[in-house]
Amino acid sequence: MTKNKYIKKVSYARVGLLGNPSDHYGGKCLSFTFDKKAEVTIEDDDKLEIDGKNHKSFNLIYDGSNDLIKAVIKNLKLQNKNFKLSYNSEIPFGAGLAGSSAISVASIKALNEYFKLNLNDFEIAERSLYIETDQLKISTGFQDGYTVTFGGVLLMDFKGKEYIRKYPDNPYGIVKKIPVESIPYFLCFSGESKKSSGTVHNSIREKFLNGSQEEKQQIRYYMDSIANFAEEGALALTCKQWQKLGSLMNENKRLRDQIYQTSKKDNEVINVANSTGALGAKLTGSGGTIVILTDETDSKNIFLKMSKIYNCYKPRIITGLA
């Protein structure tokens, strides 16, 4: 009797520490994965079945149910294959933690192994972006797919990729692993209503592509400035220069605010964190979650103070991937 084939893959949430959202515009990012995960399993079946947490699908029609998984399957040209894909995630949706990318990357990795597609990590990271931009029409950047695919603490350079063209028309991003296992930080959830990254980024992206010359130059100026913080931050992180790292985070936030609107709730958390003694505080992504940096000696005290007001969480950095 033939043993059923069974593949399981896990991908982790990410924090954008510095440089975001310049990854949409050929910039650089300093990011890391932490211990909230999305899990995908593939097993033999005599039909196609997608088993989400609350919904099952037996076709690839976009109908608001499991659409991300359907897009992955179409992108990999597996429409005519039979298998069961099950997935679940503990990453909050729409909280700026790359929840959709974690599901997408875990799905691609599982299908890649199951069907022996021989995709490398760069191809997986890039596909996760094009699945969202091309098939689901969601504006996103390269930070999410690359961070989730490679895992750990990463300095990434997306020079020349501002127009989101496919390889080989654009080169792959450059990924450098930073040998850091701990950072005196924690996350704070603002309670801001959930929204996809596309909701935040689509209008700015449209201005960059089709706006006036002045609008394009303004976006380019701020994104280039924000991108520079990533490399500076990687050095500060390696040397444990927390004051310097915090200052860069605050400046990243200030420049981002020149283009994007930060919600009242998100700003409130950031302001309270700074008044409580944090060295730096900024959005992890599109909104809803704040990354707060402290000095090593004050970390526990600031975390306890913030936890009395907001929902806070001290994650463990994930340096390796399952």
Phi and psi in degrees as GROMACS dihedral restraints (atoms count N, CA, C in turn):
[ dihedral_restraints ]
;  ai    aj    ak    al  type     phi  dphi    fc
    3     4     5     6     1   -75.3    20    10
    4     5     6     7     1   131.2    20    10
    6     7     8     9     1   -75.2    20    10
    7     8     9    10     1   134.0    20    10
    9    10    11    12     1   -64.1    20    10
   10    11    12    13     1   138.8    20    10
   12    13    14    15     1   -80.6    20    10
   13    14    15    16     1   137.2    20    10
   15    16    17    18     1  -143.1    20    10
   16    17    18    19     1   123.7    20    10
   18    19    20    21     1  -123.5    20    10
   19    20    21    22     1   137.5    20    10
   21    22    23    24     1  -131.1    20    10
   22    23    24    25     1   132.6    20    10
   24    25    26    27     1  -133.5    20    10
   25    26    27    28     1   146.4    20    10
   27    28    29    30     1  -126.0    20    10
   28    29    30    31     1   137.2    20    10
   30    31    32    33     1  -127.0    20    10
   31    32    33    34     1   153.6    20    10
   33    34    35    36     1  -114.2    20    10
   34    35    36    37     1   156.5    20    10
   36    37    38    39     1   -66.6    20    10
   37    38    39    40     1   161.1    20    10
   39    40    41    42     1  -128.9    20    10
   40    41    42    43     1   151.6    20    10
   42    43    44    45     1  -111.5    20    10
   43    44    45    46     1   128.3    20    10
   45    46    47    48     1   -88.6    20    10
   46    47    48    49     1   106.6    20    10
   48    49    50    51     1   -84.5    20    10
   49    50    51    52     1   -44.5    20    10
   51    52    53    54     1  -149.1    20    10
   52    53    54    55     1   151.4    20    10
   54    55    56    57     1    96.2    20    10
   55    56    57    58     1   -25.2    20    10
   57    58    59    60     1   -76.5    20    10
   58    59    60    61     1   141.7    20    10
   60    61    62    63     1  -100.2    20    10
   61    62    63    64     1    33.1    20    10
   63    64    65    66     1   -69.2    20    10
   64    65    66    67     1   -11.5    20    10
   66    67    68    69     1   -64.5    20    10
   67    68    69    70     1   -17.8    20    10
   69    70    71    72     1   -76.4    20    10
   70    71    72    73     1   -14.4    20    10
   72    73    74    75     1  -133.6    20    10
   73    74    75    76     1    37.8    20    10
   75    76    77    78     1    73.0    20    10
   76    77    78    79     1    25.7    20    10
   78    79    80    81     1   -95.0    20    10
   79    80    81    82     1  -155.0    20    10
   81    82    83    84     1  -130.2    20    10
   82    83    84    85     1   153.2    20    10
   84    85    86    87     1  -140.1    20    10
   85    86    87    88     1   145.2    20    10
   87    88    89    90     1  -113.5    20    10
   88    89    90    91     1   113.3    20    10
   90    91    92    93     1  -142.3    20    10
   91    92    93    94     1   165.6    20    10
   93    94    95    96     1  -152.8    20    10
   94    95    96    97     1   158.1    20    10
   96    97    98    99     1   -97.2    20    10
   97    98    99   100     1   150.8    20    10
   99   100   101   102     1  -138.3    20    10
  100   101   102   103     1   178.0    20    10
  102   103   104   105     1   -82.2    20    10
  103   104   105   106     1    40.9    20    10
  105   106   107   108     1  -113.6    20    10
  106   107   108   109     1   132.3    20    10
  108   109   110   111     1  -130.3    20    10
  109   110   111   112     1   159.5    20    10
  111   112   113   114     1  -113.5    20    10
  112   113   114   115     1   138.6    20    10
  114   115   116   117     1  -125.2    20    10
  115   116   117   118     1   133.2    20    10
  117   118   119   120     1  -128.9    20    10
  118   119   120   121     1   135.2    20    10
  120   121   122   123     1  -124.5    20    10
  121   122   123   124     1   145.2    20    10
  123   124   125   126     1  -123.2    20    10
  124   125   126   127     1   134.7    20    10
  126   127   128   129     1  -144.3    20    10
  127   128   129   130     1   162.3    20    10
  129   130   131   132     1   -62.0    20    10
  130   131   132   133     1   145.6    20    10
  132   133   134   135     1  -158.8    20    10
  133   134   135   136     1   160.0    20    10
  135   136   137   138     1   -92.4    20    10
  136   137   138   139     1     8.2    20    10
  138   139   140   141     1  -151.3    20    10
  139   140   141   142     1   169.9    20    10
  141   142   143   144     1   -86.1    20    10
  142   143   144   145     1   126.1    20    10
  144   145   146   147     1  -140.3    20    10
  145   146   147   148     1   132.2    20    10
  147   148   149   150     1  -113.3    20    10
  148   149   150   151     1   121.0    20    10
  150   151   152   153     1  -114.1    20    10
  151   152   153   154     1    97.7    20    10
  153   154   155   156     1   -87.4    20    10
  154   155   156   157     1  -178.3    20    10
  156   157   158   159     1   -63.1    20    10
  157   158   159   160     1   -39.6    20    10
  159   160   161   162     1  -119.8    20    10
  160   161   162   163     1   -10.6    20    10
  162   163   164   165     1  -139.1    20    10
  163   164   165   166     1   145.9    20    10
  165   166   167   168     1  -112.8    20    10
  166   167   168   169     1   145.5    20    10
  168   169   170   171     1  -130.2    20    10
  169   170   171   172     1   144.9    20    10
  171   172   173   174     1  -124.9    20    10
  172   173   174   175     1    11.2    20    10
  174   175   176   177     1  -146.7    20    10
  175   176   177   178     1   177.7    20    10
  177   178   179   180     1  -111.8    20    10
  178   179   180   181     1    25.6    20    10
  180   181   182   183     1   -77.3    20    10
  181   182   183   184     1   129.1    20    10
  183   184   185   186     1   -71.4    20    10
  184   185   186   187     1   112.7    20    10
  186   187   188   189     1  -138.6    20    10
  187   188   189   190     1    16.8    20    10
  189   190   191   192     1    88.4    20    10
  190   191   192   193     1    -2.3    20    10
  192   193   194   195     1  -118.0    20    10
  193   194   195   196     1   115.4    20    10
  195   196   197   198     1    60.2    20    10
  196   197   198   199     1    29.7    20    10
  198   199   200   201     1   -62.7    20    10
  199   200   201   202     1   -34.8    20    10
  201   202   203   204     1   -63.1    20    10
  202   203   204   205     1   -44.0    20    10
  204   205   206   207     1   -65.1    20    10
  205   206   207   208     1   -40.7    20    10
  207   208   209   210     1   -60.1    20    10
  208   209   210   211     1   -40.6    20    10
  210   211   212   213     1   -65.9    20    10
  211   212   213   214     1   -37.8    20    10
  213   214   215   216     1   -61.1    20    10
  214   215   216   217     1   -48.1    20    10
  216   217   218   219     1   -61.7    20    10
  217   218   219   220     1   -42.3    20    10
  219   220   221   222     1   -65.7    20    10
  220   221   222   223     1   -42.0    20    10
  222   223   224   225     1   -61.1    20    10
  223   224   225   226     1   -36.2    20    10
  225   226   227   228     1   -86.6    20    10
  226   227   228   229     1     1.8    20    10
  228   229   230   231     1    58.0    20    10
  229   230   231   232     1    47.5    20    10
  231   232   233   234     1  -112.4    20    10
  232   233   234   235     1    23.2    20    10
  234   235   236   237     1   -58.5    20    10
  235   236   237   238     1   -30.8    20    10
  237   238   239   240     1   -99.0    20    10
  238   239   240   241     1    11.0    20    10
  240   241   242   243     1   -96.1    20    10
  241   242   243   244     1   152.5    20    10
  243   244   245   246     1  -108.1    20    10
  244   245   246   247     1   129.5    20    10
  246   247   248   249     1  -173.0    20    10
  247   248   249   250     1   166.1    20    10
  249   250   251   252     1  -113.4    20    10
  250   251   252   253     1   123.6    20    10
  252   253   254   255     1  -112.0    20    10
  253   254   255   256     1   122.1    20    10
  255   256   257   258     1  -115.8    20    10
  256   257   258   259     1   142.0    20    10
  258   259   260   261     1  -147.8    20    10
  259   260   261   262     1   153.5    20    10
  261   262   263   264     1  -152.6    20    10
  262   263   264   265     1   160.4    20    10
  264   265   266   267     1  -146.3    20    10
  265   266   267   268     1   141.3    20    10
  267   268   269   270     1  -104.2    20    10
  268   269   270   271     1     8.3    20    10
  270   271   272   273     1   -85.9    20    10
  271   272   273   274     1   124.0    20    10
  273   274   275   276     1   -58.8    20    10
  274   275   276   277     1   133.4    20    10
  276   277   278   279     1   -76.7    20    10
  277   278   279   280     1   140.7    20    10
  279   280   281   282     1    67.9    20    10
  280   281   282   283     1    25.1    20    10
  282   283   284   285     1  -108.9    20    10
  283   284   285   286     1    11.8    20    10
  285   286   287   288     1    74.2    20    10
  286   287   288   289     1    30.9    20    10
  288   289   290   291     1  -121.7    20    10
  289   290   291   292     1    16.4    20    10
  291   292   293   294     1    63.0    20    10
  292   293   294   295     1    39.2    20    10
  294   295   296   297     1   -62.1    20    10
  295   296   297   298     1   -42.1    20    10
  297   298   299   300     1   -70.4    20    10
  298   299   300   301     1   -37.7    20    10
  300   301   302   303     1   -65.7    20    10
  301   302   303   304     1   -35.0    20    10
  303   304   305   306     1   -63.4    20    10
  304   305   306   307     1   -42.0    20    10
  306   307   308   309     1   -66.2    20    10
  307   308   309   310     1   -44.4    20    10
  309   310   311   312     1   -61.6    20    10
  310   311   312   313     1   -49.1    20    10
  312   313   314   315     1   -65.4    20    10
  313   314   315   316     1   -43.5    20    10
  315   316   317   318     1   -61.8    20    10
  316   317   318   319     1   -38.0    20    10
  318   319   320   321     1   -66.1    20    10
  319   320   321   322     1   -45.7    20    10
  321   322   323   324     1   -62.4    20    10
  322   323   324   325     1   -43.6    20    10
  324   325   326   327     1   -62.9    20    10
  325   326   327   328     1   -41.2    20    10
  327   328   329   330     1   -66.5    20    10
  328   329   330   331     1   -46.0    20    10
  330   331   332   333     1   -67.6    20    10
  331   332   333   334     1   -34.7    20    10
  333   334   335   336     1   -59.5    20    10
  334   335   336   337     1   -43.7    20    10
  336   337   338   339     1   -74.7    20    10
  337   338   339   340     1   -42.1    20    10
  339   340   341   342     1   -61.7    20    10
  340   341   342   343     1   -44.2    20    10
  342   343   344   345     1  -100.1    20    10
  343   344   345   346     1     5.3    20    10
  345   346   347   348     1    53.1    20    10
  346   347   348   349     1    56.1    20    10
  348   349   350   351     1   -83.2    20    10
  349   350   351   352     1   -16.0    20    10
  351   352   353   354     1    62.5    20    10
  352   353   354   355     1    34.8    20    10
  354   355   356   357     1   -80.1    20    10
  355   356   357   358     1   136.9    20    10
  357   358   359   360     1   -88.4    20    10
  358   359   360   361     1   175.3    20    10
  360   361   362   363     1   -63.8    20    10
  361   362   363   364     1   -34.5    20    10
  363   364   365   366     1   -65.5    20    10
  364   365   366   367     1   -42.0    20    10
  366   367   368   369     1   -64.6    20    10
  367   368   369   370     1   -38.6    20    10
  369   370   371   372     1   -65.2    20    10
  370   371   372   373     1   -46.3    20    10
  372   373   374   375     1   -60.5    20    10
  373   374   375   376     1   -43.3    20    10
  375   376   377   378     1   -68.8    20    10
  376   377   378   379     1   -42.3    20    10
  378   379   380   381     1   -61.6    20    10
  379   380   381   382     1   -37.1    20    10
  381   382   383   384     1   -61.1    20    10
  382   383   384   385     1   -33.4    20    10
  384   385   386   387     1   -73.2    20    10
  385   386   387   388     1   -47.7    20    10
  387   388   389   390     1   -67.3    20    10
  388   389   390   391     1   -27.4    20    10
  390   391   392   393     1   -60.0    20    10
  391   392   393   394     1   -40.5    20    10
  393   394   395   396     1   -78.5    20    10
  394   395   396   397     1   -43.6    20    10
  396   397   398   399     1   -75.7    20    10
  397   398   399   400     1   -43.6    20    10
  399   400   401   402     1   -83.0    20    10
  400   401   402   403     1   -43.7    20    10
  402   403   404   405     1   -95.3    20    10
  403   404   405   406     1   -32.9    20    10
  405   406   407   408     1  -107.7    20    10
  406   407   408   409     1    -2.2    20    10
  408   409   410   411     1    58.0    20    10
  409   410   411   412     1    41.2    20    10
  411   412   413   414     1  -109.1    20    10
  412   413   414   415     1   126.9    20    10
  414   415   416   417     1   -77.6    20    10
  415   416   417   418     1   122.1    20    10
  417   418   419   420     1  -145.4    20    10
  418   419   420   421     1   168.9    20    10
  420   421   422   423     1  -112.7    20    10
  421   422   423   424     1  -178.3    20    10
  423   424   425   426     1   -81.9    20    10
  424   425   426   427     1   -17.0    20    10
  426   427   428   429     1   -54.2    20    10
  427   428   429   430     1   -48.4    20    10
  429   430   431   432     1   -61.8    20    10
  430   431   432   433     1   -55.1    20    10
  432   433   434   435     1   -61.5    20    10
  433   434   435   436     1   -41.6    20    10
  435   436   437   438     1   -68.8    20    10
  436   437   438   439     1   -46.0    20    10
  438   439   440   441     1   -62.8    20    10
  439   440   441   442     1   -46.1    20    10
  441   442   443   444     1   -66.5    20    10
  442   443   444   445     1   -37.7    20    10
  444   445   446   447     1   -70.5    20    10
  445   446   447   448     1   -47.4    20    10
  447   448   449   450     1   -85.4    20    10
  448   449   450   451     1   -35.3    20    10
  450   451   452   453     1    71.1    20    10
  451   452   453   454     1   160.9    20    10
  453   454   455   456     1    91.8    20    10
  454   455   456   457     1  -162.1    20    10
  456   457   458   459     1   -96.6    20    10
  457   458   459   460     1   121.0    20    10
  459   460   461   462     1  -130.2    20    10
  460   461   462   463     1   138.6    20    10
  462   463   464   465     1  -105.1    20    10
  463   464   465   466     1   121.0    20    10
  465   466   467   468     1  -123.3    20    10
  466   467   468   469     1   138.9    20    10
  468   469   470   471     1  -121.0    20    10
  469   470   471   472     1   120.9    20    10
  471   472   473   474     1  -112.6    20    10
  472   473   474   475     1    34.7    20    10
  474   475   476   477     1   -56.0    20    10
  475   476   477   478     1   133.7    20    10
  477   478   479   480     1    82.7    20    10
  478   479   480   481     1     5.7    20    10
  480   481   482   483     1  -111.5    20    10
  481   482   483   484     1    18.4    20    10
  483   484   485   486     1   -67.2    20    10
  484   485   486   487     1   -20.8    20    10
  486   487   488   489     1  -100.1    20    10
  487   488   489   490     1    10.8    20    10
  489   490   491   492     1    51.0    20    10
  490   491   492   493     1    44.7    20    10
  492   493   494   495     1   -86.4    20    10
  493   494   495   496     1   153.7    20    10
  495   496   497   498     1   -78.3    20    10
  496   497   498   499     1   150.6    20    10
  498   499   500   501     1   -62.7    20    10
  499   500   501   502     1   138.5    20    10
  501   502   503   504     1   -92.4    20    10
  502   503   504   505     1     5.4    20    10
  504   505   506   507     1   -61.9    20    10
  505   506   507   508     1   -32.4    20    10
  507   508   509   510     1  -119.5    20    10
  508   509   510   511     1   145.7    20    10
  510   511   512   513     1   -73.4    20    10
  511   512   513   514     1   163.7    20    10
  513   514   515   516     1   -68.3    20    10
  514   515   516   517     1   158.1    20    10
  516   517   518   519     1   -67.8    20    10
  517   518   519   520     1   159.1    20    10
  519   520   521   522     1   -99.0    20    10
  520   521   522   523     1   127.4    20    10
  522   523   524   525     1  -118.7    20    10
  523   524   525   526     1   124.7    20    10
  525   526   527   528     1  -122.9    20    10
  526   527   528   529     1   122.6    20    10
  528   529   530   531     1   -78.8    20    10
  529   530   531   532     1   133.3    20    10
  531   532   533   534     1  -100.8    20    10
  532   533   534   535     1   123.5    20    10
  534   535   536   537     1   -76.4    20    10
  535   536   537   538     1    68.2    20    10
  537   538   539   540     1  -128.1    20    10
  538   539   540   541     1   132.7    20    10
  540   541   542   543     1  -111.8    20    10
  541   542   543   544     1   -15.9    20    10
  543   544   545   546     1  -143.8    20    10
  544   545   546   547     1   145.1    20    10
  546   547   548   549     1  -138.7    20    10
  547   548   549   550     1   137.1    20    10
  549   550   551   552     1   -77.4    20    10
  550   551   552   553     1    78.5    20    10
  552   553   554   555     1  -138.5    20    10
  553   554   555   556     1   167.5    20    10
  555   556   557   558     1  -152.6    20    10
  556   557   558   559     1   168.9    20    10
  558   559   560   561     1  -108.8    20    10
  559   560   561   562     1   146.9    20    10
  561   562   563   564     1  -132.3    20    10
  562   563   564   565     1   129.6    20    10
  564   565   566   567     1   -96.3    20    10
  565   566   567   568     1   125.0    20    10
  567   568   569   570     1   -79.9    20    10
  568   569   570   571     1   -19.6    20    10
  570   571   572   573     1    84.9    20    10
  571   572   573   574     1     6.5    20    10
  573   574   575   576     1   -60.7    20    10
  574   575   576   577     1   139.1    20    10
  576   577   578   579     1   -57.3    20    10
  577   578   579   580     1   141.2    20    10
  579   580   581   582     1   -69.8    20    10
  580   581   582   583     1   139.8    20    10
  582   583   584   585     1  -151.8    20    10
  583   584   585   586     1   149.6    20    10
  585   586   587   588     1   -77.3    20    10
  586   587   588   589     1   159.2    20    10
  588   589   590   591     1   -61.3    20    10
  589   590   591   592     1   -30.2    20    10
  591   592   593   594     1   -61.1    20    10
  592   593   594   595     1   -37.8    20    10
  594   595   596   597     1   -59.3    20    10
  595   596   597   598     1   -37.7    20    10
  597   598   599   600     1   -78.7    20    10
  598   599   600   601     1   -41.9    20    10
  600   601   602   603     1   -94.0    20    10
  601   602   603   604     1   -22.7    20    10
  603   604   605   606     1   -57.8    20    10
  604   605   606   607     1   -44.3    20    10
  606   607   608   609     1   -68.3    20    10
  607   608   609   610     1   -38.7    20    10
  609   610   611   612     1   -68.8    20    10
  610   611   612   613     1   -38.7    20    10
  612   613   614   615     1   -62.2    20    10
  613   614   615   616     1   -40.1    20    10
  615   616   617   618     1   -62.6    20    10
  616   617   618   619     1   -40.7    20    10
  618   619   620   621     1   -64.3    20    10
  619   620   621   622     1   -40.4    20    10
  621   622   623   624     1   -64.4    20    10
  622   623   624   625     1   -37.9    20    10
  624   625   626   627     1   -83.6    20    10
  625   626   627   628     1   -39.0    20    10
  627   628   629   630     1  -129.5    20    10
  628   629   630   631     1     7.1    20    10
  630   631   632   633     1   -81.1    20    10
  631   632   633   634     1  -172.3    20    10
  633   634   635   636     1   -70.5    20    10
  634   635   636   637     1   164.5    20    10
  636   637   638   639     1   -60.6    20    10
  637   638   639   640     1   -37.7    20    10
  639   640   641   642     1   -63.8    20    10
  640   641   642   643     1   -43.4    20    10
  642   643   644   645     1   -63.3    20    10
  643   644   645   646     1   -43.1    20    10
  645   646   647   648     1   -63.0    20    10
  646   647   648   649     1   -43.6    20    10
  648   649   650   651     1   -65.9    20    10
  649   650   651   652     1   -38.2    20    10
  651   652   653   654     1   -64.3    20    10
  652   653   654   655     1   -46.4    20    10
  654   655   656   657     1   -62.2    20    10
  655   656   657   658     1   -44.1    20    10
  657   658   659   660     1   -60.2    20    10
  658   659   660   661     1   -43.2    20    10
  660   661   662   663     1   -60.5    20    10
  661   662   663   664     1   -50.1    20    10
  663   664   665   666     1   -67.9    20    10
  664   665   666   667     1   -38.5    20    10
  666   667   668   669     1   -67.7    20    10
  667   668   669   670     1   -39.7    20    10
  669   670   671   672     1   -63.9    20    10
  670   671   672   673     1   -39.3    20    10
  672   673   674   675     1   -65.4    20    10
  673   674   675   676     1   -44.0    20    10
  675   676   677   678     1   -64.6    20    10
  676   677   678   679     1   -39.4    20    10
  678   679   680   681     1   -59.4    20    10
  679   680   681   682     1   -35.8    20    10
  681   682   683   684     1   -63.1    20    10
  682   683   684   685     1   -25.0    20    10
  684   685   686   687     1   -66.4    20    10
  685   686   687   688     1   -28.3    20    10
  687   688   689   690     1   -62.8    20    10
  688   689   690   691     1   -47.4    20    10
  690   691   692   693     1   -67.8    20    10
  691   692   693   694     1   -42.1    20    10
  693   694   695   696     1   -59.5    20    10
  694   695   696   697     1   -41.3    20    10
  696   697   698   699     1   -67.1    20    10
  697   698   699   700     1   -36.0    20    10
  699   700   701   702     1   -62.0    20    10
  700   701   702   703     1   -40.2    20    10
  702   703   704   705     1   -67.0    20    10
  703   704   705   706     1   -44.7    20    10
  705   706   707   708     1   -61.9    20    10
  706   707   708   709     1   -39.6    20    10
  708   709   710   711     1   -64.3    20    10
  709   710   711   712     1   -45.5    20    10
  711   712   713   714     1   -62.2    20    10
  712   713   714   715     1   -36.4    20    10
  714   715   716   717     1   -90.5    20    10
  715   716   717   718     1     2.4    20    10
  717   718   719   720     1    57.1    20    10
  718   719   720   721     1    38.6    20    10
  720   721   722   723     1   -89.3    20    10
  721   722   723   724     1    79.5    20    10
  723   724   725   726     1   -67.0    20    10
  724   725   726   727     1   -36.0    20    10
  726   727   728   729     1   -62.4    20    10
  727   728   729   730     1   -44.0    20    10
  729   730   731   732     1   -64.0    20    10
  730   731   732   733     1   -44.5    20    10
  732   733   734   735     1   -61.6    20    10
  733   734   735   736     1   -42.7    20    10
  735   736   737   738     1   -63.0    20    10
  736   737   738   739     1   -40.3    20    10
  738   739   740   741     1   -62.6    20    10
  739   740   741   742     1   -39.6    20    10
  741   742   743   744     1   -65.5    20    10
  742   743   744   745     1   -39.6    20    10
  744   745   746   747     1   -61.3    20    10
  745   746   747   748     1   -43.9    20    10
  747   748   749   750     1   -66.2    20    10
  748   749   750   751     1   -37.6    20    10
  750   751   752   753     1   -70.7    20    10
  751   752   753   754     1   -36.9    20    10
  753   754   755   756     1   -57.4    20    10
  754   755   756   757     1   -44.5    20    10
  756   757   758   759     1   -64.5    20    10
  757   758   759   760     1   -42.9    20    10
  759   760   761   762     1   -62.6    20    10
  760   761   762   763     1   -44.8    20    10
  762   763   764   765     1   -70.5    20    10
  763   764   765   766     1   -37.4    20    10
  765   766   767   768     1   -58.7    20    10
  766   767   768   769     1   -38.2    20    10
  768   769   770   771     1   -65.7    20    10
  769   770   771   772     1   -15.3    20    10
  771   772   773   774     1   -73.2    20    10
  772   773   774   775     1   -19.6    20    10
  774   775   776   777     1  -116.1    20    10
  775   776   777   778     1   -45.1    20    10
  777   778   779   780     1  -105.2    20    10
  778   779   780   781     1   151.7    20    10
  780   781   782   783     1   -93.3    20    10
  781   782   783   784     1   122.4    20    10
  783   784   785   786     1   -87.7    20    10
  784   785   786   787     1   133.6    20    10
  786   787   788   789     1   -65.7    20    10
  787   788   789   790     1   159.5    20    10
  789   790   791   792     1   -59.7    20    10
  790   791   792   793     1   -41.8    20    10
  792   793   794   795     1   -66.9    20    10
  793   794   795   796     1   -42.7    20    10
  795   796   797   798     1   -64.0    20    10
  796   797   798   799     1   -43.0    20    10
  798   799   800   801     1   -63.3    20    10
  799   800   801   802     1   -36.3    20    10
  801   802   803   804     1   -60.9    20    10
  802   803   804   805     1   -46.9    20    10
  804   805   806   807     1   -61.3    20    10
  805   806   807   808     1   -44.2    20    10
  807   808   809   810     1   -61.9    20    10
  808   809   810   811     1   -43.9    20    10
  810   811   812   813     1   -66.4    20    10
  811   812   813   814     1   -41.1    20    10
  813   814   815   816     1   -65.4    20    10
  814   815   816   817     1   -41.5    20    10
  816   817   818   819     1   -59.8    20    10
  817   818   819   820     1   -45.7    20    10
  819   820   821   822     1   -64.5    20    10
  820   821   822   823     1   -39.1    20    10
  822   823   824   825     1   -72.5    20    10
  823   824   825   826     1   -18.5    20    10
  825   826   827   828     1   -87.6    20    10
  826   827   828   829     1    -8.8    20    10
  828   829   830   831     1   117.1    20    10
  829   830   831   832     1     6.3    20    10
  831   832   833   834     1   -64.9    20    10
  832   833   834   835     1   148.3    20    10
  834   835   836   837     1   -83.1    20    10
  835   836   837   838     1   -29.2    20    10
  837   838   839   840     1  -159.0    20    10
  838   839   840   841     1   149.2    20    10
  840   841   842   843     1  -153.8    20    10
  841   842   843   844     1   131.4    20    10
  843   844   845   846     1  -158.2    20    10
  844   845   846   847     1   169.4    20    10
  846   847   848   849     1   -68.3    20    10
  847   848   849   850     1   142.0    20    10
  849   850   851   852     1   -75.8    20    10
  850   851   852   853     1   -25.7    20    10
  852   853   854   855     1  -159.6    20    10
  853   854   855   856     1  -122.5    20    10
  855   856   857   858     1   -82.0    20    10
  856   857   858   859     1   -15.7    20    10
  858   859   860   861     1   143.5    20    10
  859   860   861   862     1   154.1    20    10
  861   862   863   864     1   105.3    20    10
  862   863   864   865     1   -25.5    20    10
  864   865   866   867     1  -131.6    20    10
  865   866   867   868     1   133.6    20    10
  867   868   869   870     1  -111.4    20    10
  868   869   870   871     1   132.4    20    10
  870   871   872   873     1   -95.4    20    10
  871   872   873   874     1   127.5    20    10
  873   874   875   876     1  -118.2    20    10
  874   875   876   877     1   122.3    20    10
  876   877   878   879     1  -101.9    20    10
  877   878   879   880     1   138.2    20    10
  879   880   881   882     1  -129.4    20    10
  880   881   882   883     1   172.2    20    10
  882   883   884   885     1   -76.2    20    10
  883   884   885   886     1   152.4    20    10
  885   886   887   888     1   -59.7    20    10
  886   887   888   889     1   -34.3    20    10
  888   889   890   891     1   -76.7    20    10
  889   890   891   892     1   -24.0    20    10
  891   892   893   894     1  -103.2    20    10
  892   893   894   895     1    -2.1    20    10
  894   895   896   897     1   -57.4    20    10
  895   896   897   898     1   -49.7    20    10
  897   898   899   900     1   -64.4    20    10
  898   899   900   901     1   -42.3    20    10
  900   901   902   903     1   -63.2    20    10
  901   902   903   904     1   -45.8    20    10
  903   904   905   906     1   -67.1    20    10
  904   905   906   907     1   -39.5    20    10
  906   907   908   909     1   -59.7    20    10
  907   908   909   910     1   -44.6    20    10
  909   910   911   912     1   -64.9    20    10
  910   911   912   913     1   -40.2    20    10
  912   913   914   915     1   -64.6    20    10
  913   914   915   916     1   -44.9    20    10
  915   916   917   918     1   -68.3    20    10
  916   917   918   919     1   -34.2    20    10
  918   919   920   921     1   -67.0    20    10
  919   920   921   922     1   -21.4    20    10
  921   922   923   924     1   -73.7    20    10
  922   923   924   925     1   -19.1    20    10
  924   925   926   927     1  -108.6    20    10
  925   926   927   928     1   -39.1    20    10
  927   928   929   930     1  -128.6    20    10
  928   929   930   931     1   168.3    20    10
  930   931   932   933     1   -80.8    20    10
  931   932   933   934     1   106.0    20    10
  933   934   935   936     1  -116.0    20    10
  934   935   936   937     1   156.6    20    10
  936   937   938   939     1  -149.6    20    10
  937   938   939   940     1   133.7    20    10
  939   940   941   942     1  -105.6    20    10
  940   941   942   943     1    95.9    20    10
  942   943   944   945     1   -80.6    20    10
  943   944   945   946     1   162.6    20    10
  945   946   947   948     1   -99.0    20    10
  946   947   948   949     1   131.0    20    10
  948   949   950   951     1   -68.9    20    10
  949   950   951   952     1   133.9    20    10
  951   952   953   954     1   -99.1    20    10
  952   953   954   955     1   115.4    20    10
  954   955   956   957     1   -98.1    20    10
  955   956   957   958     1   -15.6    20    10
  957   958   959   960     1  -126.8    20    10
  958   959   960   961     1   161.8    20    10
  960   961   962   963     1  -117.5    20    10
  961   962   963   964     1   147.7    20    10
